[in-house]
Amino acid sequence: MGHRWGIRAKTSIELEEERFKQTEQEINEIFSVSAKVNDP
């Protein structure tokens, strides 16, 4: 049972990391798009 919780906890942490990376990527894309728009 303890092992199951360990795996579940690890999975949730990995999911959080993936979500963070995805959000970071989206923010970077938004910034790059806005930078292109602001370029004269």
C-alpha positions as CSV (number, residue, x, y, z in Angstrom):
1,M,0.0,0.0,0.0
2,G,2.8,2.4,0.9
3,H,4.4,1.7,-2.5
4,R,1.2,2.6,-4.3
5,W,1.0,5.9,-2.5
6,G,4.7,6.6,-3.5
7,I,4.0,5.9,-7.1
8,R,0.8,8.0,-7.0
9,A,2.6,10.9,-5.4
10,K,5.5,10.7,-7.9
11,T,3.0,10.7,-10.8
12,S,1.2,13.8,-9.5
13,I,4.6,15.6,-9.1
14,E,5.5,14.6,-12.7
15,L,2.1,15.8,-13.9
16,E,2.7,19.2,-12.1
17,E,6.1,19.5,-13.8
18,E,4.6,18.7,-17.2
19,R,1.8,21.3,-16.6
20,F,4.4,23.9,-15.5
21,K,6.5,23.2,-18.6
22,Q,3.4,23.5,-20.8
23,T,2.4,26.8,-19.2
24,E,5.9,28.1,-19.5
25,Q,5.9,27.2,-23.2
26,E,2.5,28.9,-23.7
27,I,3.8,32.1,-21.9
28,N,6.9,32.1,-24.1
29,E,4.8,31.8,-27.2
30,I,2.6,34.6,-26.2
31,F,5.6,36.8,-25.5
32,S,7.2,36.0,-28.8
33,V,4.0,36.8,-30.6
34,S,3.5,40.1,-28.8
35,A,7.2,40.9,-29.5
36,K,6.6,40.3,-33.2
37,V,3.5,42.5,-33.1
38,N,5.4,45.3,-31.3
39,D,8.3,45.2,-33.8
40,P,8.1,48.2,-36.2
